[in-house]
Amino acid sequence: MKRPLKEQLRHARQQVRALRESAADASANPGAAPPSIPLQSEPDFPSLFPDIVPLKPSGRHLPVVKKPSPHPKRQSLQAPTRGDIERALLFEASHWFEPVDQPHQHARPGQPHGTLRKLRNGHWPVAAELDLHGLDRHQAHDVLAVFLHRARQRGVCVRIIHGKGFGSDGQPVLKRMVRTWLGQHPDVLAFCETRPEDGGGGAVMVLLRRHP
């Protein structure tokens, strides 16, 4: 196995020696033609590695794996969901950013002292009233937003009835939601629970910003 390689190396050294001698002769005789060097054919692979035995075919089937696309398809994040699943997700998500406590009253910073007392005692006449009984939290939110926008054109005080109903978790649903929304609405200056004869904890009086 090593013998043919040694012969090739010896032949290569001879070619290098002949090239050097021809270069020396060419420098001594510039007009002489350079000698031609015979080219050796490429060696045969089996002759170089006679000890190698090729493997026999195994008969196994090798599946062809397709190359992945350089531009993979993006899955849509807006895939349609079943109605009951979507309602369940909205029901759970509505609890994420809502406080657990239920404020009985609220006044925006900068309101004069006694605003809540005047609101509870009926200092401002009730210009409009909204009853949210029979609505779920999502319907109530939409109805309340429209009501507050239109009520500003009729007066500054409104009454909102949300009831004292309890949800599946044993906590008031609309009562907590409505008071949270009112505390975040930019047009609401203050709100408080109504007097017992007007509904007590099932309704709130709301003081709105004056319409310009």
N, C-alpha and C positions, 0 to 999 in steps of 0.2 A: 504493500500500500504506500510505503514511503519512497520506494525506488523511483517510480515515475516522477515524483516531485523533485527529487534530487537531480534527475536528468534534465528536467526543465530549467532548474536553477543554473546548472552548468552551461546549458545552451544560452541562457540569457546573459551570463557572464561573458561568454564568447562573443555574443553580438555587441555588447558594450565595448569589449576590447577592440573589436574590428572597427567600430565607429570612431574610437579614439585614434586608432592608427590612420584611418582614412582622413580624419580631420587634420592630423599632423602632416600627411602627404599633401593635402590640398593647400595648406599654408605654405609648403615648400615649393609646390608646382601649381601656381594659380590657374594655368590653362588646362590642366588635366581634368577629365570627367570623373565625378565621384563614383566609386565602385558600387554596384548593386548588391543588396543584401537579400538573400532569399527569405521569404516570409513563411513561417511555419503555420500549418493549419491548427485550428483550435482542437484541443484534446477532447476525446469522447468521455462523457461522464462515467459510463460503466468502467472504462479503463482506469480512471482515476480512483474510483472507489469500488474495487471488485468484491469487497467483503459485505457490501450492503445487499440485503435481501428485501425485495419489495413486499409490502403487506398484501395479504389476500383480501379480496372484497368481502366485507362483513354482511352485505345484504340489507343493512339498516337504511331506513328512509330518514334523511335529514330535512326537516321542514325549512322552507325559505321564509325568513323573518323579514317582513317589510320594514323599510326605514321609516321612522316617524316624520311626519310633515314638518318642515321648518316653520310653518305658520299654523299652530294648533287651533282648533276650533274653540271658541270661548262659549261656555255654557251661559245661557241667559239667566240673569238673576230675577227676572220678572216672570218666572214660570207661573202659570195659573194654579191656584189652589182651590180645594173644595170650599164651599161656602161655610160649612160648620167649622172647618179648621181655621179659616181666616177669622171668623168671629171669635173663636177661642183665643187666637193669638192677640187680637185687639183687646180682648177682655183682660188678659194677663199683662199686656204691655201698658195698659192704662194705670197700673199700680206702681210703675217704676219710679216716676218723678212726682208722685203725689204724697203729701205728708199724711201721717196716721192720725194726728190730732184733728179736732173739729173746732175751729175758733168760733166762739159765740158772737164776737164782734171784731171789727177791724176798722182802723182809721189810717189814712195815708199820712205820712209825716208832713208836718206843716199845717195841719188842720187846726182851727181854733179850739180852745178848750171848751168843752160842753157840746161838741158836735154830736157825739154819740147819744148823749142824754136828750138833746133836742130831737134827734131822729127817732129815738124810741118813743118819745112822748107825742109824736105827731106834729112837730113844729112845721114841717113842710107837708102840704097836701099830697096825697097819693095820685099821681097822674096816670098811672097804668098798672095793671096787675097781670102776672103770668103764672099759670098753673102747669107744672111739669109732671103731674100724675099720669101714669101710663106710658111714659117714655123711657127708653134705656139711656145709658149715659152718653152714647154717641149722638142720638137724636136730640137729647136735652142740650148738649153743647151747641149744636147748630141753631136750635130754636132760641136759646138764650142769647147767642151772639147777635142774631137779627133783632131780637126784642130790645136789647140795650141800645143798638144803633138807632132804631126808630123812636124809642122812648125819649131820647134826648131832645127831640123836637116838640115834645108835649109837656115836659116839666123836668124837675130835678130829683123827684122822689118816686120810687116804684116799689111795689111789693112782689116778691117772688115766692111762690109756694112750691117747696120741693118735697114735702111730706117727711114722715118719720120711718119710712120703710127700711127694711134690713135686707142685705144681700145674702148670698149663700155662705159667706164667711162669718155671718153673725154681726156685721158692722153696717151702719147706714151707708147706702151707696150714693144716691143723689144729694143727700145732705152734705156729705163730705166733698163731693165733686163740685157742687155749685159754689160752696164757700171758698174752695181753692181757686176756682176760676174767677170769682169776683175779686179776690185779693190780688190777682195778677192783671185784671183788666185795666187799661190805661184811663178809661172814663169813669171808673168807680172811685169816689173819694172816701166812702165809708159804708159800712153795713153793720147791722145788728139784728139779733133775734126779735121777733115781734112780741108784743105783750101776750099774756096767756089768753086773754079774751079774743085776740086776733090770730091765734094759731100757735103761739109759743115757739117751741123749737122746730116746728114744721114749716116755718116761713121766715123770711128775712126782709127787713126794710133796707133799701139801697139808696144812697145819695149819689147822684151823678154830677159830673162836670157840666156846667152851664153851656148850652149850645150857643156859639157866637152868632 
